[in-house]
Amino acid sequence: MMENYQLIASLGSSGPKPEVIQKLERGEEPHLGDPPAAPMGGTPQAPGTADSRRRRLSGCAAAAATCKRKELSLADRVKLLQALESPSASLSSVAKLFGISKSQAGRIGRRREQILADWHTNANPLRKRKREGKGGEVEDALFTWFQQALARGERLSGPILKAKAQELALSSGRDFEATDGWLCRWKTRHNIVFKRHQGEKVDVDIGGAQSWVSEVLPALLAGYRAQDIFSAEETGLLYRDYPERAQAPGDLRGLGGKKARDRVSVLCCTNHTGTEKRRLLVVGRSWRPRCLPKDPRALPVTYASSANAWVTARIFQEWILRWDQELRRHRRRVVLFVGRSSAHPPELRAKLRNIRLVFFPPDTSSITQPMDVGIIPNLKGHYRALVLARAVQDPALARAGRVAEIAGRVTLLDAIYLLHKAWRLVQPATVRSCFWKAGFHLVPLERWEADLPPLADVPRPPFISERDFVAFVGMDAAEPAVGDAAGEDCSLVQRGQWVTGAVGREEEEEEEEEEEGEPETGSPVTATEALAGLSAAMKWCQLRGLVYHWERLLETESTLRMAIVAEAAQGALPACAGYAPGTVL
């Protein structure tokens, strides 16, 4: 018996440890041998017998196992819940798959609702333990306000969040200090990342912007009417991106990724009153995409190309010089505000006669550039809504959860027409409101216009939440849209021809590589097929009493027939007869 007591006492001694304890510490299962036979007459065993020793050692083994407990991240816990949904999966098999105990897997299953709630609120997917911050109520209130601000289309930053947190703490009577370290941890918990906006550094010069608006801008605007004050800006667009699961909030991974062939750059330009929105300039990679019509005048936008689908200095110069010539013919002078970038060289001002080119101060475009304040987000909102609306047109795919396939069918030609339609949907009230917020106060506004959110008039599809839609609209905000073009050949459509330099075999190979990802558009549409399709659509409207839509189709049919007659008189019909010049389908 004394030997048994010495064995137990040696667990805490500094001498050599028994072999069984060494095995426990190495994580090995100890072999304790068979228990001795029960004593004669049923006499109770002393505390130091083999049975009690075995119970003590079993407790040590359990403690060792507890010390090596594996914690799963939030993303892994969601995967575990998905694995448990399989009819053939058992709790023990799933636990073994993830390398955890059966009881731990059971606890995760019982917390299913809370885990999925954290996942759908965009919580950090790498987080293993949920630790509450030092001001739980303040942090929850700040996150609620943050979501509401995003839904309104507001631009947020770290200092704004810290100031709002202090305001919420003061109103609730909490002793709270919003430090930089706290803000970093709060953003990590909620998986929030601030991205740099195109043409702007991370830190915004608020003081410089306010000084420029109050002291410099009035002198620049003097002598110009509101309709002669313009602003222009480039933006990158991933025209095929789509929420993979539009019915699952919090999951906004796009289809196809940020591939060069899936993106274009768009130059937008409008005046202060919103009454003159210039024709969009769309820049792609291919100098002559197969999906576009042979006659570029049929396009509702101006198309250009560069190696990276960026607006280069050469493309911008050709675009603005052509506009300057147009203004010269009409004896009109305007002022154009643009950001500072490699695509807008200052020496270009010497070549302009009827356009006064003015640059915004550096690091201020997010608050002084009307395009960044809300016009471009409004344009992208309408474009995304038009793409999402296609899911309604194909309910079979929507029911099957394959709505992302619709985005894969969007060709460059589709994107151009959808962009043109979205640009027409940008209302003058939205333009005036954005100019006003940027400090251009020549046009008086109604009170409701001054506080108009950028996405206020954008129809959100019913199968995607407001928060997810806002995130979807801004998912390509950091995409580059301007760049240098040293030694490359850029092309711009004008006068019904493709204006290019010498095109060699390398450019042809680039074109083929560019269009590998283009969805198949089938054989070219003939004039007969186009008219037959319109006739069927008109008959469908007649049978359902859709008089307004029937009248619109009748006008389109008349325009199409006149275009066919005119082209037939020239000797040949183009393959894409449905795209008559100036016609928007």
Secondary structure as UniProt FT lines:
FT   HELIX           2..9
FT   HELIX           10..12
FT   HELIX           19..25
FT   TURN            26..27
FT   HELIX           40..42
FT   TURN            47..48
FT   HELIX           50..67
FT   HELIX           74..84
FT   TURN            87..88
FT   HELIX           91..98
FT   HELIX           102..110
FT   HELIX           112..120
FT   TURN            121..122
FT   TURN            125..126
FT   HELIX           136..151
FT   TURN            152..153
FT   HELIX           158..171
FT   TURN            172..173
FT   HELIX           180..189
FT   TURN            190..191
FT   TURN            198..199
FT   HELIX           206..211
FT   HELIX           212..216
FT   HELIX           217..221
FT   TURN            222..223
FT   HELIX           226..228
FT   STRAND          229..238
FT   TURN            239..240
FT   TURN            244..247
FT   TURN            249..250
FT   HELIX           260..262
FT   STRAND          263..271
FT   TURN            272..273
FT   STRAND          281..284
FT   TURN            290..291
FT   HELIX           296..298
FT   STRAND          302..305
FT   TURN            307..308
FT   HELIX           313..329
FT   TURN            330..331
FT   STRAND          334..338
FT   TURN            342..343
FT   HELIX           346..351
FT   STRAND          355..359
FT   TURN            362..363
FT   HELIX           365..368
FT   HELIX           371..375
FT   HELIX           376..393
FT   HELIX           395..399
FT   TURN            400..401
FT   HELIX           404..408
FT   HELIX           412..425
FT   HELIX           428..437
FT   TURN            438..439
FT   HELIX           447..450
FT   TURN            454..457
FT   TURN            462..463
FT   HELIX           466..473
FT   TURN            474..478
FT   TURN            486..487
FT   STRAND          491..494
FT   TURN            495..496
FT   STRAND          497..499
FT   HELIX           505..514
FT   HELIX           515..517
FT   HELIX           527..543
FT   TURN            544..545
FT   HELIX           547..569
FT   TURN            570..571
FT   TURN            577..578
FT   TURN            581..582
//
